[in-house]
Amino acid sequence: MAVPKQKKGRARTHARRSIHDRMDAPARCTCPHCGEVKLPHRVCPNCGYYKGREVIVVD
């Protein structure tokens, strides 16, 4: 079985894990019905519309 000859340094470990710190924020779009900001391909939490029709009733 393969065994490492040397311990990996802290800098190398942190460099490998740092990719998760650079992740971008999720994409946003505006609802065509009410104009609120929402996630794409999801029902608008403000008005309940998706693809031009009411999917859920929001009070």
N, CA, C and O atoms as a printed pandas DataFrame, in Angstrom:
     atom_number atom_name residue_name chain_id  residue_number  x_coord  y_coord  z_coord
0              1         N          MET        A               1    0.847   -1.185    0.000
1              2        CA          MET        A               1    0.000    0.000    0.000
2              3         C          MET        A               1    0.890    1.246    0.000
3              4         O          MET        A               1    1.922    1.281    0.670
4              5         N          ALA        A               2    0.487    2.246   -0.743
5              6        CA          ALA        A               2    1.281    3.467   -0.841
6              7         C          ALA        A               2    1.150    4.292    0.435
7              8         O          ALA        A               2    0.053    4.501    0.952
8              9         N          VAL        A               3    2.286    4.752    0.922
9             10        CA          VAL        A               3    2.328    5.573    2.134
10            11         C          VAL        A               3    3.142    6.822    1.824
11            12         O          VAL        A               3    4.233    6.708    1.265
12            13         N          PRO        A               4    2.641    8.035    2.176
13            14        CA          PRO        A               4    3.404    9.246    1.908
14            15         C          PRO        A               4    4.706    9.279    2.709
15            16         O          PRO        A               4    4.740    8.888    3.876
16            17         N          LYS        A               5    5.769    9.748    2.069
17            18        CA          LYS        A               5    7.065    9.817    2.748
18            19         C          LYS        A               5    7.166   11.046    3.646
19            20         O          LYS        A               5    7.866   11.019    4.658
20            21         N          GLN        A               6    6.475   12.119    3.282
21            22        CA          GLN        A               6    6.530   13.354    4.056
22            23         C          GLN        A               6    5.118   13.830    4.366
23            24         O          GLN        A               6    4.174   13.564    3.622
24            25         N          LYS        A               7    4.998   14.544    5.488
25            26        CA          LYS        A               7    3.725   15.145    5.844
26            27         C          LYS        A               7    3.452   16.329    4.919
27            28         O          LYS        A               7    4.360   17.106    4.623
28            29         N          LYS        A               8    2.225   16.468    4.468
29            30        CA          LYS        A               8    1.847   17.615    3.640
30            31         C          LYS        A               8    1.758   18.849    4.527
31            32         O          LYS        A               8    1.252   18.794    5.647
32            33         N          GLY        A               9    2.251   19.943    4.013
33            34        CA          GLY        A               9    2.296   21.165    4.799
34            35         C          GLY        A               9    0.940   21.830    4.950
35            36         O          GLY        A               9    0.000   21.555    4.204
36            37         N          ARG        A              10    0.865   22.713    5.938
37            38        CA          ARG        A              10   -0.373   23.448    6.222
38            39         C          ARG        A              10   -0.772   24.336    5.045
39            40         O          ARG        A              10   -1.956   24.448    4.727
40            41         N          ALA        A              11    0.203   24.962    4.402
41            42        CA          ALA        A              11   -0.093   25.855    3.273
42            43         C          ALA        A              11   -0.697   25.083    2.111
43            44         O          ALA        A              11   -1.615   25.577    1.456
44            45         N          ARG        A              12   -0.209   23.902    1.848
45            46        CA          ARG        A              12   -0.739   23.098    0.752
46            47         C          ARG        A              12   -2.178   22.655    1.055
47            48         O          ARG        A              12   -3.037   22.658    0.173
48            49         N          THR        A              13   -2.422   22.279    2.305
49            50        CA          THR        A              13   -3.762   21.860    2.699
50            51         C          THR        A              13   -4.743   23.024    2.589
51            52         O          THR        A              13   -5.845   22.863    2.066
52            53         N          HIS        A              14   -4.346   24.180    3.076
53            54        CA          HIS        A              14   -5.227   25.352    3.025
54            55         C          HIS        A              14   -5.447   25.827    1.594
55            56         O          HIS        A              14   -6.533   26.303    1.261
56            57         N          ALA        A              15   -4.438   25.703    0.753
57            58        CA          ALA        A              15   -4.603   26.095   -0.647
58            59         C          ALA        A              15   -5.619   25.199   -1.331
59            60         O          ALA        A              15   -6.401   25.669   -2.157
60            61         N          ARG        A              16   -5.618   23.920   -1.002
61            62        CA          ARG        A              16   -6.573   22.991   -1.599
62            63         C          ARG        A              16   -7.990   23.280   -1.120
63            64         O          ARG        A              16   -8.942   23.188   -1.895
64            65         N          ARG        A              17   -8.129   23.624    0.136
65            66        CA          ARG        A              17   -9.463   23.862    0.697
66            67         C          ARG        A              17  -10.000   25.253    0.399
67            68         O          ARG        A              17  -11.194   25.503    0.560
68            69         N          SER        A              18   -9.127   26.163   -0.035
69            70        CA          SER        A              18   -9.552   27.545   -0.219
70            71         C          SER        A              18  -10.483   27.731   -1.414
71            72         O          SER        A              18  -11.105   28.787   -1.536
72            73         N          ILE        A              19  -10.599   26.751   -2.290
73            74        CA          ILE        A              19  -11.496   26.880   -3.443
74            75         C          ILE        A              19  -12.941   27.062   -2.986
75            76         O          ILE        A              19  -13.736   27.692   -3.683
76            77         N          HIS        A              20  -13.288   26.513   -1.814
77            78        CA          HIS        A              20  -14.655   26.626   -1.319
78            79         C          HIS        A              20  -14.958   28.029   -0.802
79            80         O          HIS        A              20  -16.123   28.420   -0.724
80            81         N          ASP        A              21  -13.920   28.792   -0.449
81            82        CA          ASP        A              21  -14.124   30.159    0.011
82            83         C          ASP        A              21  -14.392   31.113   -1.140
83            84         O          ASP        A              21  -14.903   32.213   -0.927
84            85         N          ARG        A              22  -14.054   30.708   -2.355
85            86        CA          ARG        A              22  -14.183   31.586   -3.516
86            87         C          ARG        A              22  -15.456   31.332   -4.323
87            88         O          ARG        A              22  -15.590   31.852   -5.431
88            89         N          MET        A              23  -16.369   30.562   -3.803
89            90        CA          MET        A              23  -17.588   30.247   -4.547
90            91         C          MET        A              23  -18.430   31.503   -4.721
91            92         O          MET        A              23  -18.511   32.335   -3.817
92            93         N          ASP        A              24  -19.055   31.637   -5.885
93            94        CA          ASP        A              24  -19.862   32.804   -6.200
94            95         C          ASP        A              24  -21.244   32.700   -5.558
95            96         O          ASP        A              24  -21.695   31.617   -5.183
96            97         N          ALA        A              25  -21.890   33.834   -5.443
97            98        CA          ALA        A              25  -23.256   33.871   -4.947
98            99         C          ALA        A              25  -24.183   33.288   -6.004
99           100         O          ALA        A              25  -23.863   33.345   -7.192
100          101         N          PRO        A              26  -25.327   32.727   -5.607
101          102        CA          PRO        A              26  -26.240   32.159   -6.593
102          103         C          PRO        A              26  -26.778   33.235   -7.537
103          104         O          PRO        A              26  -26.884   34.404   -7.167
104          105         N          ALA        A              27  -27.109   32.828   -8.746
105          106        CA          ALA        A              27  -27.622   33.754   -9.755
106          107         C          ALA        A              27  -28.979   34.302   -9.311
107          108         O          ALA        A              27  -29.742   33.626   -8.621
108          109         N          ARG        A              28  -29.255   35.507   -9.710
109          110        CA          ARG        A              28  -30.530   36.159   -9.378
110          111         C          ARG        A              28  -31.164   36.683  -10.652
111          112         O          ARG        A              28  -30.461   37.038  -11.598
112          113         N          CYS        A              29  -32.481   36.733  -10.683
113          114        CA          CYS        A              29  -33.197   37.352  -11.793
114          115         C          CYS        A              29  -34.423   38.046  -11.208
115          116         O          CYS        A              29  -34.763   37.843  -10.043
116          117         N          THR        A              30  -35.076   38.858  -12.016
117          118        CA          THR        A              30  -36.258   39.566  -11.556
118          119         C          THR        A              30  -37.510   38.857  -12.045
119          120         O          THR        A              30  -37.544   38.316  -13.150
120          121         N          CYS        A              31  -38.510   38.868  -11.228
121          122        CA          CYS        A              31  -39.796   38.262  -11.582
122          123         C          CYS        A              31  -40.478   39.166  -12.614
123          124         O          CYS        A              31  -40.613   40.365  -12.374
124          125         N          PRO        A              32  -40.911   38.620  -13.757
125          126        CA          PRO        A              32  -41.572   39.464  -14.753
126          127         C          PRO        A              32  -42.959   39.942  -14.322
127          128         O          PRO        A              32  -43.484   40.904  -14.882
128          129         N          HIS        A              33  -43.545   39.284  -13.346
129          130        CA          HIS        A              33  -44.892   39.665  -12.904
130          131         C          HIS        A              33  -44.873   40.792  -11.878
131          132         O          HIS        A              33  -45.624   41.760  -12.002
132          133         N          CYS        A              34  -43.999   40.666  -10.847
133          134        CA          CYS        A              34  -44.000   41.676   -9.780
134          135         C          CYS        A              34  -42.708   42.485   -9.714
135          136         O          CYS        A              34  -42.676   43.532   -9.067
136          137         N          GLY        A              35  -41.640   42.023  -10.369
137          138        CA          GLY        A              35  -40.391   42.767  -10.392
138          139         C          GLY        A              35  -39.470   42.510   -9.224
139          140         O          GLY        A              35  -38.423   43.150   -9.122
140          141         N          GLU        A              36  -39.822   41.593   -8.338
141          142        CA          GLU        A              36  -38.967   41.261   -7.198
142          143         C          GLU        A              36  -37.803   40.378   -7.643
143          144         O          GLU        A              36  -37.885   39.693   -8.663
144          145         N          VAL        A              37  -36.728   40.400   -6.872
145          146        CA          VAL        A              37  -35.568   39.555   -7.160
146          147         C          VAL        A              37  -35.865   38.143   -6.667
147          148         O          VAL        A              37  -36.357   37.956   -5.554
148          149         N          LYS        A              38  -35.555   37.129   -7.523
149          150        CA          LYS        A              38  -35.809   35.742   -7.157
150          151         C          LYS        A              38  -34.761   34.852   -7.784
151          152         O          LYS        A              38  -33.996   35.303   -8.636
152          153         N          LEU        A              39  -34.712   33.595   -7.378
153          154        CA          LEU        A              39  -33.816   32.625   -7.987
154          155         C          LEU        A              39  -34.387   32.174   -9.326
155          156         O          LEU        A              39  -35.603   32.031   -9.451
156          157         N          PRO        A              40  -33.539   31.945  -10.333
157          158        CA          PRO        A              40  -34.062   31.513  -11.631
158          159         C          PRO        A              40  -34.651   30.106  -11.562
159          160         O          PRO        A              40  -34.195   29.273  -10.779
160          161         N          HIS        A              41  -35.656   29.851  -12.378
161          162        CA          HIS        A              41  -36.345   28.559  -12.485
162          163         C          HIS        A              41  -37.014   28.155  -11.184
163          164         O          HIS        A              41  -37.113   26.967  -10.879
164          165         N          ARG        A              42  -37.471   29.128  -10.419
165          166        CA          ARG        A              42  -38.174   28.867   -9.168
166          167         C          ARG        A              42  -39.427   29.742   -9.122
167          168         O          ARG        A              42  -39.490   30.778   -9.783
168          169         N          VAL        A              43  -40.409   29.328   -8.350
169          170        CA          VAL        A              43  -41.611   30.120   -8.142
170          171         C          VAL        A              43  -41.239   31.378   -7.363
171          172         O          VAL        A              43  -40.451   31.312   -6.419
172          173         N          CYS        A              44  -41.790   32.505   -7.744
173          174        CA          CYS        A              44  -41.511   33.755   -7.053
174          175         C          CYS        A              44  -42.124   33.695   -5.651
175          176         O          CYS        A              44  -43.328   33.472   -5.519
176          177         N          PRO        A              45  -41.318   33.889   -4.604
177          178        CA          PRO        A              45  -41.873   33.824   -3.253
178          179         C          PRO        A              45  -42.760   35.020   -2.909
179          180         O          PRO        A              45  -43.513   34.972   -1.936
180          181         N          ASN        A              46  -42.677   36.083   -3.693
181          182        CA          ASN        A              46  -43.452   37.287   -3.405
182          183         C          ASN        A              46  -44.868   37.201   -3.967
183          184         O          ASN        A              46  -45.834   37.515   -3.271
184          185         N          CYS        A              47  -44.996   36.772   -5.238
185          186        CA          CYS        A              47  -46.320   36.762   -5.870
186          187         C          CYS        A              47  -46.833   35.359   -6.182
187          188         O          CYS        A              47  -48.030   35.191   -6.412
188          189         N          GLY        A              48  -45.959   34.339   -6.198
189          190        CA          GLY        A              48  -46.398   32.968   -6.435
190          191         C          GLY        A              48  -46.525   32.600   -7.897
191          192         O          GLY        A              48  -47.113   31.568   -8.220
192          193         N          TYR        A              49  -45.984   33.423   -8.795
193          194        CA          TYR        A              49  -46.098   33.147  -10.222
194          195         C          TYR        A              49  -44.846   32.449  -10.743
195          196         O          TYR        A              49  -43.740   32.675  -10.251
196          197         N          TYR        A              50  -45.042   31.591  -11.754
197          198        CA          TYR        A              50  -43.937   30.935  -12.456
198          199         C          TYR        A              50  -44.362   30.736  -13.900
199          200         O          TYR        A              50  -45.415   30.160  -14.173
200          201         N          LYS        A              51  -43.538   31.216  -14.823
201          202        CA          LYS        A              51  -43.791   31.127  -16.267
202          203         C          LYS        A              51  -45.158   31.712  -16.646
203          204         O          LYS        A              51  -45.883   31.155  -17.470
204          205         N          GLY        A              52  -45.485   32.843  -16.025
205          206        CA          GLY        A              52  -46.682   33.573  -16.411
206          207         C          GLY        A              52  -47.985   33.070  -15.832
207          208         O          GLY        A              52  -49.040   33.600  -16.181
208          209         N          ARG        A              53  -47.963   32.078  -14.968
209          210        CA          ARG        A              53  -49.205   31.611  -14.353
210          211         C          ARG        A              53  -49.006   31.460  -12.848
211          212         O          ARG        A              53  -47.895   31.235  -12.368
212          213         N          GLU        A              54  -50.110   31.587  -12.121
213          214        CA          GLU        A              54  -50.043   31.509  -10.664
214          215         C          GLU        A              54  -49.948   30.051  -10.241
215          216         O          GLU        A              54  -50.817   29.244  -10.571
216          217         N          VAL        A              55  -48.893   29.718   -9.511
217          218        CA          VAL        A              55  -48.652   28.340   -9.097
218          219         C          VAL        A              55  -49.062   28.136   -7.642
219          220         O          VAL        A              55  -49.672   27.123   -7.297
220          221         N          ILE        A              56  -48.726   29.101   -6.793
221          222        CA          ILE        A              56  -49.122   29.037   -5.388
222          223         C          ILE        A              56  -49.826   30.335   -5.019
223          224         O          ILE        A              56  -49.573   31.382   -5.615
224          225         N          VAL        A              57  -50.695   30.258   -4.049
225          226        CA          VAL        A              57  -51.407   31.438   -3.573
226          227         C          VAL        A              57  -50.608   32.036   -2.430
227          228         O          VAL        A              57  -50.341   31.370   -1.430
228          229         N          VAL        A              58  -50.226   33.301   -2.584
229          230        CA          VAL        A              58  -49.462   34.016   -1.566
230          231         C          VAL        A              58  -50.342   35.146   -1.049
231          232         O          VAL        A              58  -50.884   35.937   -1.821
232          233         N          ASP        A              59  -50.472   35.205    0.278
233          234        CA          ASP        A              59  -51.316   36.262    0.868
234          235         C          ASP        A              59  -50.561   37.550    1.022
235          236         O          ASP        A              59  -51.118   38.538    1.501
